[in-house]
């Protein structure tokens, strides 16, 4: 059970870009749930696997929190953590039924995605070219590609060689639900990928049978965790104070696209959102950026 918690926390940190503080809170919440399930109560049977945690156990756990007089906000956070965790387990195939499926989520304001400035992105993209190594050429290709397409980090590291078409300047990826989409690439991304594929990847490759596009120093497919460490190192070397994660670049891609005049429907297709309401959050991000810029230029108008 602990292993699945660790996998989920890694997912939150690497792909979702959650802060260390938030990840620590989720760790505490899920560890408490795990301990409850393991020892169970008078009306439940102790379990050793998440697949055996049913709705009755979840209800007993939540009622126990209320009996212990936890603050309403704390209970709401723990319920939200549970729901996110079981949604992750269901998507990963670790459970077949989500025991929290019909449990109401607490009503809370949705935090706006964080985007970095165009100038910060440019500094990040230029950092890898300061060293002429296969790994840095790979990093340049990855960073250019993820910012040019807005794809998720899980989609990026899952790419194979035949998913990239340098001639037509597009890339094929598979999003949630294995839904395929074709995303155009800009000139910078194409050039960086061409350099990596022809010059750097052969130096990292250990087996001709390996079709993974991005390889680590052992010649194996790069992982989400590996890419997170790479982007963190380059951001630090570039002197960027803002927190930058793979998900930050996805948010920045969306925000900068809208700033440049892209329409919501096109952005929805590029990001692979099933519902346009998910994409609409970026209109609020853009307005927020405009407001901050205006306030900075017109301090007396605040």
N, C-alpha and C positions, 0 to 999 in steps of 0.2 A: 504493500500500500504506500509505503514511503517513496518508493521509486517513482510511482505515478505522480505523486505530489511534486517531486523534484523536476520531472519532465514538464509539468504544467508551469512551474515557476520559471523554468528556463524559457518556455514559450512566451510568458508574459514579459520577461526581461529582454529577450532577443528580438522577438517578432513584433510585440505590441509596444515595446519601448517604455514599459512601466518603470517608475523610479525605484531605487533600492528601498525606500521607505514603504512604498505600496507593496512591493514584493514581500517584504518582511511581514507586513500586516496579513497578507494572504497566507504566508507560511504559518503564522500563529493560528489563524482561523481554521485552516485545513488540518493542522496537527491536532487541534482540539477536537475536530470532528472525527479524525482517525482514532484518537484515544477513546472517544465515546463509543464508536462502532466496535472497537476491539474488546472493550470490557462490557459494553451494552448496559441495559438497565433491566428492570424487573420484567418489562414486557417485550424485550427484544433478545435475540440470540447473538452472542458475540460472533463477529465475522473476521476473516483474514484477507478478504479480497473485496475491492470496490464493487464488483459485479453482484455481490451478495447484499449490498446496502439497498434496502427497499424504501418505499415511501413512508411506511410506518416508523422506520428507524429515523428518518429525516424529521418527521413530525415530533417524535419523542425528543430528539435533540433540540429542536427549536423551542418546544415547551419547557425543556430543562433550562434553557438560557433565560427565559422569561421568569421561571420560578426562582432563579438565582438573582433576579432583579438587575439584569444587565440593562444599560440605557437603551432606549429605543433605537438610537442612531447606531449603536454597536451591534444590536441584533440585525438591523437592516444591512449593515456591512457584511456580517457573517453569512447572511442569506444570499447576498449578491456574490460572495466568494464561492459558496457552494454551487450556485447555479452556473457560474462561469466554469467551474471545475468539472462538473458533470457534463456540461455541453462539450468541453474539450475531450473528455473520456469517450463520449458517444462518437465524436468525429474521428477519434483515433481507433475506434473499434474495440476499446477496452471494456465497454459495457454495451448492452443491447437495449437497455431502457433507461431513460433519465428520470430518476425518482423525484427530481425537483421541477419537472416539466410544467406542471400547472400551479406551481407555487408563485404567488404574486411577488413581483420585484418591488422594492421600495421606490417611491417616486423621488427622484433626485435630479438636479440639473446636470445635464451632460457637459462634461468638460470639453472645451474646444481643442481640436488637435493643435499641436505646436509645430510651427514651421520656422525654418531659419531663413535668413535673408539670401538674396541672390549672390551678394558679395561673399558671404560665408560659404555658400555652396561652391563658388568658383575657387576659393582658397582650398577647400577640401579636394576638389577635383585635380588641382595642380600639384598637390602634395606628393603623390606617388611618382611623378616623373622626375623628382629630384634625385632618385637613385635608379641606376640602370641594372635592375635584376629581374629575373623571370617573375618573381613574386610581385614586384612593384608594377610591372607591365600588366599582370593579371589584375591587380587592384585597380589600376587605371581603367581597365575595361569594365570591371564590375561596377565601379562607382559611376562611370559615365552611363552605363546601361540602366542601372536602377533609377537614376535621376531622369534619364531621357524617357523612360517608359512608365515610371510610377508603380512597377510591379512589386508584389510582396516579396520579402526575403525568402520565404519558402519556395516561391515560384522561381526566383533567381537561381538558387542553388540546385534546383531540380532540373535545370536546363541541360539538354544534351546537344551535341554538336549539330545534329540535323534540325534543331529548332531555330537556328540562326541562319538567315539568308542575307548575306552581305550584298549580293547583287540587287535584290529588291529592297534592301534596307529595312527589313522587318524581322520580328522575332515572334515565335509561337510559344505561348505558355499555357499552362493548365491551372486554373484557379480553383476556388472552392466548388466542391461537387464535380470535380474533374471537367469543368466547363472550359472549353478551348477558346482562346482569343488570339488574334494577330495584332501586334502593336508595332507601329512604325518607329524607326529609330532616326535620330538626327545624324548629321555628318560627323560630329565629334565622337559619338558612340560607335558609329561604324568604323571610323579610323582606329579608335582605341582597340576595338575587338579584332580588327584585321591584324593589327600589330601583335596582339596577344596570341591569336590563333596560329599565326604563321611563324612567329619568332620565339615566343615564351612558352606556350603550352607544350611544344615538343620537348623542351628541357625539363618540364615537370612530369611528363608522361612516363609511366613505368610499364604499362601494358597496352598494347595496341587495341585490345578488346574494350578498353575503358572509353565509353562514349560521353562521359560527363564533360560538360563545357569547362567548368571551373574546378581546378585541381589544387590540392594543398601540396605542401613540400614533400609529402610521402607518395604523391601521385594518385591520391584517392579523392573522391568527390568532396568538395569543401562543404562544411556543415553550416547551419545557421549560427551556431555559437562561434565558429571560426570567423565568419564574416563580421559578426558583431565586434569581435576583438580587433579585427583589421580596421574597421571604420573608426573605432575608438582610438586606436593608436595614431591614425592619420589626422584625426581631428585635434588630438593633443599636440602633435608635431606642428600642425598648422596654426597653433595658438588660438583655436576657436573656443571661446568660453561657453557658448551655448551647448546644451546637451544634444548630441547628434547620435541617433540610432538608425538602423535600417528603416524603421517605420517613420522616423522624422523625415527622411528623404522622400518617402511616399507622400507624406502630408505636404512637404514643400513643393513637390512636383505638381500636386493638385492646386495648391494655392497660387503658385506662379502661373499655371496655365489659365486660371480664371482671371488673374491680374492682367494677363496678356490678351484677354478677350475671348477665350474658349467658351463654348456653350456647355450647359450642364449635361445634356444628352451625350455629347461626344466624350466628355470627361467620364461619365458613368460607364461607357463602353470601354474606355482605356483602363479604368481602374478595376473593371470586372465586378461592379456592384450590381447585385440582383435587383435592388430597389433604389430608385432615384432619391428617395428621402435620405439615404445614407450619404449620397453625394452632396446634397444640399447643405450639409453642415459646413462645407468649405466656403459657401457664400457668406456665412457668418464670420469665418476666419478672415476672409478678405476685407469685410467691412471693419473688423477689429483692427486690422493692419492700417487701414486708411485713417481710422480715428486716432490711433497712436501717432501716426505721422503728422496729422493735422495738429494734435495737441502739442507735439514737440515743436512745430513751427509757429504755433500761435498759443503760447503759454497763458496769455491773458483771456483766452476764450474758454478755458477750463471752468 
